[in-house]
Amino acid sequence: MVEERRVVGLSRRGLLMVAAGCATLAAPPVEGASDDDDAVKLIERLTGKTPTQSDRLHLVMPKVFPNGYTVPLALEIDSPMTEADHVKLFRVLAPKNPLIEVATFHFAPLRSQARVSTRIRLAEPQFVVALAEMNNGALLLAKTWVDVATNGCK
């Protein structure tokens, strides 16, 4: 009789997301990169609202990625997703891309978890900005620097 063994471990995607999260925490800020005022001004221009930097919104991306064609992105928010406190939508912005709005994700209270995982294209090294629009109209902001070696938007 042959004994079966199951090995439980991280998938490649899970390992990549853990590595990206560690790199996000360990890497120093990049000199010469855009500051918070630039992101706030861009968002005010696009939405007409002023965003608030928030620890509730978590944007995880690798600090350095070999190409801009498929850069992994994970986004989630600490929210109970109840009728009284929920996220209406996430917006992902890449200000140096030809099209600034990279992705929009819509959520419904009591029907979904407020988290997404995908890959995006980046034209060049830049800050990627994530917005969460709450049910009360508040805009929460998170951003991270991503250094890509090749242009993913040509």
Backbone as ProteinMPNN parsed JSONL, in Angstrom:
{"seq_chain_A": "MVEERRVVGLSRRGLLMVAAGCATLAAPPVEGASDDDDAVKLIERLTGKTPTQSDRLHLVMPKVFPNGYTVPLALEIDSPMTEADHVKLFRVLAPKNPLIEVATFHFAPLRSQARVSTRIRLAEPQFVVALAEMNNGALLLAKTWVDVATNGCK", "coords_chain_A": {"N_chain_A": [[0.832, -1.171, 0.0], [0.594, 2.147, -0.889], [1.583, 5.099, 0.579], [0.121, 8.264, 0.694], [1.231, 11.598, 0.595], [0.504, 14.903, 1.359], [1.675, 18.004, 0.548], [1.532, 21.097, 1.908], [1.67, 24.394, 0.958], [2.79, 27.677, -0.05], [1.392, 29.137, -2.961], [2.74, 30.149, -6.163], [1.806, 32.725, -6.692], [0.971, 33.517, -4.13], [3.423, 33.473, -2.768], [4.785, 35.47, -4.198], [3.23, 37.715, -3.509], [3.694, 37.848, -0.747], [6.449, 38.355, -0.77], [6.427, 40.815, -2.09], [5.059, 42.376, -0.244], [6.875, 42.328, 1.909], [9.038, 43.634, 0.704], [7.907, 46.122, 0.313], [7.686, 47.068, 2.924], [10.367, 47.123, 3.706], [11.878, 48.704, 1.959], [13.512, 51.844, 1.367], [12.238, 55.249, 0.97], [12.055, 56.612, -2.358], [14.221, 58.95, -3.757], [13.467, 61.998, -5.444], [11.061, 61.196, -6.387], [7.491, 61.623, -6.877], [5.619, 63.599, -4.538], [3.295, 63.53, -1.704], [1.533, 65.673, -2.156], [1.272, 65.878, -4.944], [-0.17, 63.549, -5.615], [-2.545, 64.014, -4.199], [-3.458, 66.385, -5.448], [-3.908, 65.427, -8.061], [-5.988, 63.589, -7.603], [-7.949, 65.279, -6.564], [-8.427, 66.779, -8.858], [-9.48, 64.815, -10.568], [-11.713, 63.758, -9.168], [-12.935, 65.756, -7.682], [-12.947, 65.741, -4.967], [-11.235, 65.746, -1.777], [-8.76, 63.502, -0.868], [-7.965, 61.277, 1.909], [-5.105, 60.146, 3.531], [-4.811, 56.794, 4.533], [-4.602, 54.194, 6.968], [-6.235, 52.065, 6.823], [-6.545, 51.22, 4.232], [-4.874, 49.023, 2.128], [-2.308, 48.729, -0.059], [-0.457, 46.618, -1.978], [2.425, 46.091, -3.703], [5.24, 45.061, -5.733], [8.389, 46.616, -5.063], [10.358, 46.757, -7.002], [10.237, 45.67, -10.324], [10.761, 43.486, -13.098], [9.58, 44.085, -15.619], [7.161, 46.273, -17.173], [4.812, 45.17, -18.046], [3.21, 43.252, -16.68], [2.62, 43.848, -13.803], [2.236, 42.828, -10.507], [-0.508, 43.415, -8.273], [-2.088, 43.962, -5.206], [-4.916, 44.749, -3.344], [-6.66, 45.825, -0.551], [-9.071, 46.542, 2.041], [-9.71, 47.41, 5.418], [-12.717, 46.749, 6.382], [-16.021, 46.25, 7.525], [-17.956, 45.79, 5.663], [-20.678, 46.291, 5.929], [-24.045, 47.62, 5.769], [-23.893, 50.12, 6.939], [-21.162, 50.749, 6.951], [-19.185, 50.532, 4.408], [-17.242, 49.833, 1.437], [-17.587, 51.462, -1.602], [-16.243, 51.577, -4.049], [-13.03, 50.776, -5.529], [-10.322, 52.556, -6.915], [-7.605, 52.507, -9.126], [-4.748, 54.282, -9.872], [-2.271, 55.344, -12.18], [-0.21, 57.758, -12.557], [1.777, 58.373, -14.512], [1.226, 56.86, -16.703], [-0.09, 56.449, -20.088], [-2.911, 56.314, -20.047], [-4.364, 57.35, -17.224], [-6.161, 56.274, -15.28], [-6.116, 53.106, -14.206], [-7.561, 50.881, -13.247], [-10.856, 50.038, -12.033], [-12.861, 48.936, -9.401], [-15.9, 47.688, -8.274], [-18.009, 47.369, -5.378], [-20.436, 45.689, -3.293], [-22.421, 46.106, -0.37], [-22.546, 43.621, 2.203], [-22.319, 41.564, 0.364], [-19.86, 41.085, -0.734], [-16.273, 40.815, -0.355], [-13.948, 43.318, 0.397], [-11.519, 43.288, -1.409], [-8.955, 42.886, -3.846], [-6.98, 41.289, -6.369], [-4.683, 41.534, -8.879], [-3.059, 42.128, -12.04], [-1.253, 44.822, -13.436], [-0.415, 47.239, -16.028], [2.479, 49.27, -16.36], [3.883, 52.31, -17.425], [6.318, 53.458, -16.8], [8.799, 53.872, -14.128], [7.102, 54.801, -11.157], [4.799, 56.352, -8.78], [2.131, 54.399, -7.731], [-1.239, 54.856, -7.223], [-3.867, 54.23, -4.999], [-7.338, 54.39, -4.453], [-10.069, 54.39, -2.212], [-13.453, 54.616, -2.238], [-15.732, 55.385, 0.132], [-18.951, 54.489, 1.58], [-19.994, 56.739, 2.818], [-19.028, 58.796, 1.319], [-16.398, 59.533, 1.734], [-12.974, 59.634, 0.693], [-10.377, 57.394, 0.682], [-6.851, 57.039, 0.7], [-4.015, 55.374, -0.616], [-0.63, 54.766, -1.483], [2.167, 53.622, -3.448], [5.595, 53.276, -4.402], [6.755, 52.034, -7.487], [9.235, 50.518, -9.284], [9.852, 49.95, -12.527], [11.567, 48.143, -15.069], [11.195, 48.065, -17.839], [9.068, 49.548, -20.331], [5.626, 49.062, -20.116], [3.512, 49.915, -21.612], [3.6, 50.281, -24.353]], "CA_chain_A": [[0.0, 0.0, 0.0], [1.387, 3.362, -1.043], [1.096, 6.183, 1.447], [0.125, 9.571, 0.031], [1.549, 12.76, 1.42], [0.154, 16.189, 0.758], [2.51, 19.102, 1.003], [0.788, 22.343, 1.852], [2.595, 25.515, 0.905], [2.327, 28.849, -0.775], [1.427, 29.113, -4.422], [3.669, 31.162, -6.682], [1.179, 34.032, -6.496], [1.028, 33.824, -2.703], [4.816, 33.78, -2.447], [5.085, 36.771, -4.785], [2.558, 38.753, -2.729], [4.419, 37.956, 0.521], [7.719, 39.027, -1.084], [6.131, 42.213, -2.407], [4.724, 43.038, 1.017], [8.123, 42.516, 2.664], [9.823, 44.664, 0.019], [7.24, 47.401, 0.562], [8.007, 47.504, 4.277], [11.797, 47.258, 3.919], [12.545, 49.629, 1.039], [13.456, 53.262, 1.719], [11.582, 56.062, -0.048], [12.868, 56.943, -3.514], [14.411, 60.386, -3.92], [13.083, 62.507, -6.742], [9.726, 60.712, -6.744], [6.404, 62.544, -6.555], [5.263, 63.624, -3.124], [1.871, 63.377, -1.402], [0.755, 66.771, -2.729], [0.97, 65.568, -6.345], [-1.253, 62.558, -5.64], [-3.763, 64.671, -3.724], [-3.913, 67.303, -6.504], [-4.436, 64.609, -9.148], [-7.273, 63.035, -7.18], [-8.903, 66.398, -6.501], [-8.765, 67.128, -10.24], [-10.288, 63.749, -11.159], [-12.941, 63.446, -8.434], [-13.522, 66.921, -7.029], [-12.895, 65.517, -3.521], [-9.904, 65.641, -1.185], [-8.575, 62.193, -0.229], [-7.283, 61.187, 3.194], [-4.197, 58.996, 3.661], [-5.452, 55.91, 5.499], [-3.991, 52.907, 7.298], [-7.242, 51.025, 6.56], [-6.378, 50.794, 2.846], [-3.579, 48.355, 1.966], [-1.871, 48.525, -1.442], [0.778, 45.834, -1.965], [3.044, 45.887, -5.017], [6.694, 44.973, -5.584], [9.112, 47.879, -5.233], [11.084, 46.651, -8.265], [9.71, 44.586, -11.148], [11.574, 43.491, -14.309], [8.938, 44.71, -16.778], [5.935, 46.983, -16.861], [3.664, 44.541, -18.703], [2.349, 42.482, -15.768], [3.047, 44.143, -12.434], [1.201, 42.366, -9.58], [-1.107, 44.402, -7.375], [-3.1, 43.469, -4.266], [-5.535, 45.893, -2.693], [-7.757, 45.485, 0.343], [-9.385, 47.541, 3.044], [-10.324, 46.933, 6.647], [-14.099, 47.214, 6.39], [-16.961, 45.161, 7.8], [-18.831, 45.677, 4.492], [-22.074, 46.364, 6.348], [-24.777, 48.718, 5.137], [-23.463, 51.373, 7.56], [-19.738, 50.987, 6.718], [-18.682, 49.694, 3.325], [-16.535, 50.442, 0.314], [-18.354, 51.453, -2.849], [-15.359, 51.216, -5.157], [-11.588, 51.022, -5.534], [-9.755, 53.063, -8.167], [-6.147, 52.424, -9.175], [-4.24, 55.31, -10.778], [-0.838, 55.37, -12.496], [-0.14, 59.09, -13.161], [2.693, 58.495, -15.647], [0.745, 56.036, -17.812], [-0.877, 57.207, -21.063], [-4.24, 56.371, -19.436], [-4.072, 57.435, -15.791], [-6.988, 55.322, -14.539], [-5.718, 51.76, -14.597], [-8.618, 49.92, -12.933], [-11.906, 50.4, -11.088], [-13.54, 47.755, -8.884], [-17.099, 48.06, -7.536], [-18.386, 46.424, -4.334], [-21.77, 45.825, -2.716], [-22.406, 45.719, 1.041], [-23.063, 42.302, 2.581], [-22.232, 40.608, -0.739], [-18.504, 40.894, -1.227], [-15.157, 41.254, 0.467], [-13.295, 44.449, -0.264], [-10.129, 43.008, -1.764], [-8.719, 42.461, -5.221], [-5.615, 40.933, -6.73], [-4.624, 41.53, -10.337], [-1.802, 42.637, -12.61], [-1.477, 46.037, -14.22], [0.703, 47.705, -16.851], [3.054, 50.558, -15.985], [4.698, 52.878, -18.498], [7.651, 53.796, -16.302], [8.799, 53.907, -12.668], [6.173, 55.822, -10.685], [3.912, 56.038, -7.674], [0.81, 53.881, -8.053], [-2.144, 55.416, -6.224], [-5.13, 53.503, -4.835], [-8.394, 55.126, -3.765], [-11.264, 53.659, -1.805], [-14.562, 55.515, -1.974], [-16.591, 54.78, 1.145], [-20.381, 54.766, 1.42], [-20.286, 58.097, 3.31], [-18.425, 59.751, 0.392], [-14.98, 59.758, 2.044], [-11.98, 59.002, -0.176], [-9.179, 56.957, 1.386], [-5.726, 57.02, -0.227], [-2.773, 54.642, -0.355], [0.216, 54.78, -2.675], [3.461, 52.966, -3.313], [6.517, 53.459, -5.517], [7.1, 50.82, -8.218], [10.297, 50.759, -10.264], [9.826, 48.943, -13.6], [12.735, 48.273, -15.946], [10.776, 48.283, -19.217], [7.76, 50.182, -20.513], [4.582, 48.096, -20.395], [2.377, 50.553, -22.257], [3.824, 50.516, -25.79]], "C_chain_A": [[0.883, 1.242, 0.0], [0.757, 4.468, -0.197], [1.205, 7.512, 0.711], [0.445, 10.657, 1.039], [1.152, 14.003, 0.665], [1.044, 17.247, 1.381], [1.707, 20.383, 0.815], [1.792, 23.487, 1.889], [1.987, 26.672, 0.151], [2.37, 28.598, -2.278], [2.444, 30.151, -4.883], [3.125, 32.558, -6.455], [1.257, 34.451, -5.022], [2.435, 34.209, -2.275], [5.218, 35.149, -2.976], [4.471, 37.905, -3.967], [3.24, 38.951, -1.367], [5.736, 38.701, 0.301], [7.5, 40.508, -1.364], [5.804, 42.989, -1.139], [5.962, 43.308, 1.856], [8.974, 43.616, 2.038], [9.231, 46.044, 0.264], [7.616, 47.948, 1.932], [9.485, 47.825, 4.453], [12.463, 48.341, 3.08], [12.433, 51.076, 1.507], [12.729, 54.053, 0.64], [12.556, 56.444, -1.161], [12.983, 58.461, -3.628], [14.009, 60.801, -5.318], [11.703, 62.042, -7.175], [8.693, 61.737, -6.315], [6.085, 62.483, -5.069], [3.751, 63.514, -2.96], [1.022, 64.455, -2.051], [0.371, 66.49, -4.181], [-0.185, 64.58, -6.451], [-2.575, 63.19, -5.228], [-4.322, 65.605, -4.799], [-4.521, 66.541, -7.678], [-5.833, 64.089, -8.798], [-8.33, 64.123, -7.08], [-9.363, 66.794, -7.899], [-9.704, 66.087, -10.872], [-11.656, 63.582, -10.488], [-13.654, 64.654, -7.853], [-13.54, 66.806, -5.517], [-11.446, 65.439, -3.056], [-9.76, 64.299, -0.487], [-7.84, 62.318, 1.103], [-6.39, 59.959, 3.191], [-4.745, 58.112, 4.767], [-4.663, 54.631, 5.713], [-4.97, 51.755, 7.072], [-7.071, 50.429, 5.169], [-4.97, 50.248, 2.643], [-3.314, 48.07, 0.493], [-0.526, 47.82, -1.395], [1.223, 45.591, -3.402], [4.544, 45.731, -4.805], [7.338, 46.338, -5.8], [9.844, 47.917, -6.567], [10.497, 45.466, -9.022], [10.406, 44.649, -12.502], [10.914, 44.092, -15.542], [7.621, 45.339, -16.36], [4.687, 46.348, -17.436], [2.7, 43.855, -17.733], [2.791, 42.677, -14.322], [1.933, 43.715, -11.471], [0.759, 43.468, -8.613], [-2.124, 43.687, -6.493], [-3.604, 44.673, -3.492], [-6.665, 45.396, -1.812], [-7.921, 46.57, 1.386], [-9.993, 46.858, 4.255], [-11.717, 47.539, 6.728], [-15.018, 46.04, 6.685], [-17.907, 44.888, 6.637], [-20.297, 45.547, 4.903], [-22.747, 47.519, 5.626], [-24.29, 50.071, 5.662], [-22.001, 51.725, 7.264], [-19.243, 50.035, 5.636], [-17.994, 50.527, 2.255], [-17.425, 50.347, -0.914], [-17.478, 51.03, -4.015], [-13.908, 51.494, -4.827], [-11.25, 51.604, -6.901], [-8.243, 52.965, -8.059], [-5.679, 53.391, -10.249], [-2.73, 55.164, -10.954], [-0.599, 56.683, -13.25], [0.778, 59.233, -14.367], [2.34, 57.562, -16.805], [0.017, 56.906, -18.82], [-2.338, 57.355, -20.628], [-4.045, 56.274, -17.925], [-4.872, 56.426, -14.976], [-6.717, 53.92, -15.059], [-6.852, 50.759, -14.372], [-9.613, 50.53, -11.957], [-12.642, 49.122, -10.7], [-14.705, 48.206, -8.018], [-17.469, 46.956, -6.542], [-19.796, 46.717, -3.838], [-21.714, 45.402, -1.249], [-23.059, 44.351, 1.24], [-22.937, 41.242, 1.489], [-20.807, 40.325, -1.197], [-17.488, 41.301, -0.18], [-14.439, 42.344, -0.309], [-11.808, 44.162, -0.448], [-10.052, 42.526, -3.198], [-7.246, 42.115, -5.388], [-5.593, 40.813, -8.25], [-3.216, 41.911, -10.778], [-2.14, 43.843, -13.461], [-0.246, 46.335, -15.067], [1.164, 49.064, -16.342], [3.997, 51.03, -17.078], [6.136, 53.128, -18.067], [7.626, 53.74, -14.779], [7.931, 55.068, -12.175], [5.479, 55.389, -9.406], [2.61, 55.507, -8.251], [-0.088, 54.289, -6.894], [-3.429, 54.59, -6.2], [-6.084, 54.372, -4.022], [-9.504, 54.169, -3.378], [-12.335, 54.697, -1.513], [-15.529, 54.802, -1.043], [-18.053, 55.18, 0.918], [-20.766, 56.159, 1.911], [-19.657, 59.18, 2.437], [-16.955, 60.03, 0.639], [-14.1, 59.014, 1.04], [-10.752, 58.668, 0.65], [-8.089, 56.701, 0.36], [-4.601, 56.133, 0.287], [-1.949, 54.712, -1.627], [1.53, 54.089, -2.379], [4.289, 53.203, -4.572], [6.814, 52.103, -6.144], [8.107, 51.196, -9.299], [10.265, 49.639, -11.296], [10.986, 49.212, -14.558], [12.346, 48.562, -17.384], [9.365, 48.846, -19.258], [6.737, 49.115, -20.875], [3.419, 48.661, -21.16], [2.591, 50.836, -23.738], [3.306, 49.365, -26.597]], "O_chain_A": [[1.808, 1.359, 0.804], [-0.445, 4.722, -0.264], [2.259, 7.844, 0.17], [-0.015, 10.631, 2.18], [1.432, 14.138, -0.526], [1.141, 17.357, 2.604], [1.264, 20.705, -0.288], [2.662, 23.532, 2.76], [0.818, 26.644, -0.234], [3.27, 27.932, -2.789], [2.947, 30.937, -4.08], [3.862, 33.469, -6.077], [1.572, 35.6, -4.712], [2.622, 35.156, -1.512], [5.908, 35.905, -2.292], [5.11, 38.936, -3.754], [3.355, 40.078, -0.887], [6.099, 39.574, 1.09], [8.285, 41.353, -0.933], [6.229, 44.134, -0.983], [6.096, 44.38, 2.446], [9.562, 44.433, 2.747], [9.964, 47.023, 0.406], [7.838, 49.149, 2.087], [9.838, 48.695, 5.25], [13.518, 48.846, 3.462], [11.381, 51.493, 1.99], [12.612, 53.582, -0.491], [13.755, 56.583, -0.917], [11.978, 59.172, -3.599], [14.19, 60.044, -6.272], [11.219, 62.455, -8.229], [8.974, 62.612, -5.496], [6.259, 61.448, -4.425], [3.015, 63.418, -3.942], [-0.106, 64.18, -2.461], [-0.735, 66.828, -4.605], [-1.077, 64.751, -7.282], [-3.61, 62.928, -5.841], [-5.53, 65.616, -5.037], [-5.537, 66.962, -8.231], [-6.747, 64.151, -9.62], [-9.48, 63.912, -7.467], [-10.535, 67.106, -8.111], [-10.613, 66.443, -11.621], [-12.646, 63.296, -11.163], [-14.848, 64.589, -7.561], [-14.089, 67.676, -4.842], [-10.548, 65.112, -3.831], [-10.554, 63.98, 0.398], [-7.187, 63.323, 1.383], [-6.847, 58.857, 2.889], [-5.108, 58.611, 5.832], [-4.123, 54.053, 4.77], [-4.573, 50.591, 7.123], [-7.41, 49.267, 4.945], [-3.987, 50.924, 2.948], [-4.011, 47.267, -0.127], [0.438, 48.35, -0.843], [0.514, 44.981, -4.203], [5.076, 46.213, -3.805], [6.877, 47.122, -6.629], [9.946, 48.971, -7.195], [10.283, 44.396, -8.453], [10.628, 45.743, -13.021], [11.616, 44.568, -16.434], [7.042, 44.985, -15.333], [3.604, 46.923, -17.332], [1.489, 43.879, -17.953], [3.287, 41.741, -13.695], [0.802, 44.184, -11.599], [1.545, 44.321, -8.202], [-2.929, 42.896, -6.984], [-2.823, 45.511, -3.041], [-7.526, 44.638, -2.26], [-7.038, 47.402, 1.591], [-10.7, 45.857, 4.133], [-11.876, 48.702, 7.098], [-14.817, 44.949, 6.152], [-18.588, 43.863, 6.623], [-21.058, 44.79, 4.301], [-22.085, 48.305, 4.948], [-24.273, 51.055, 4.922], [-21.639, 52.9, 7.323], [-18.922, 48.879, 5.91], [-18.146, 51.746, 2.185], [-17.953, 49.281, -1.228], [-17.89, 50.238, -4.863], [-13.589, 52.323, -3.974], [-11.815, 51.199, -7.917], [-7.665, 53.3, -7.025], [-6.141, 53.34, -11.389], [-2.005, 54.894, -9.996], [-0.768, 56.72, -14.469], [0.576, 60.137, -15.177], [3.081, 57.486, -17.785], [-0.452, 57.988, -18.47], [-2.935, 58.414, -20.823], [-3.615, 55.242, -17.411], [-4.325, 55.788, -14.076], [-7.043, 53.589, -16.199], [-7.082, 49.886, -15.209], [-9.276, 51.41, -11.165], [-13.004, 48.321, -11.561], [-14.52, 49.025, -7.117], [-17.275, 45.771, -6.812], [-20.288, 47.841, -3.946], [-21.029, 44.435, -0.917], [-23.998, 43.982, 0.534], [-23.408, 40.12, 1.676], [-20.586, 39.401, -1.98], [-17.798, 42.034, 0.758], [-14.341, 42.285, -1.534], [-10.958, 44.711, 0.253], [-10.952, 41.853, -3.7], [-6.388, 42.588, -4.643], [-6.389, 40.078, -8.834], [-2.3, 42.001, -9.96], [-3.177, 43.885, -14.123], [0.824, 45.764, -14.856], [0.353, 49.901, -15.944], [4.806, 50.259, -17.594], [7.06, 53.023, -18.873], [6.558, 53.58, -14.188], [8.01, 56.178, -12.702], [5.553, 54.23, -8.997], [2.047, 56.107, -9.166], [0.258, 54.093, -5.728], [-4.005, 54.29, -7.245], [-5.693, 55.002, -3.04], [-9.837, 53.25, -4.126], [-12.157, 55.556, -0.649], [-16.077, 53.752, -1.38], [-18.342, 56.101, 0.154], [-21.772, 56.707, 1.46], [-19.739, 60.362, 2.772], [-16.317, 60.702, -0.172], [-14.432, 57.915, 0.596], [-10.148, 59.555, 1.253], [-8.366, 56.201, -0.731], [-4.278, 56.142, 1.475], [-2.501, 54.717, -2.727], [1.954, 53.979, -1.228], [3.746, 53.317, -5.672], [7.09, 51.134, -5.437], [7.858, 52.078, -10.12], [10.611, 48.5, -10.983], [11.337, 50.362, -14.82], [13.091, 49.24, -18.092], [8.573, 48.644, -18.338], [6.938, 48.351, -21.819], [2.42, 47.967, -21.353], [1.808, 51.583, -24.326], [3.403, 49.378, -27.824]]}, "name": "protein", "num_of_chains": 1, "seq": "MVEERRVVGLSRRGLLMVAAGCATLAAPPVEGASDDDDAVKLIERLTGKTPTQSDRLHLVMPKVFPNGYTVPLALEIDSPMTEADHVKLFRVLAPKNPLIEVATFHFAPLRSQARVSTRIRLAEPQFVVALAEMNNGALLLAKTWVDVATNGCK"}
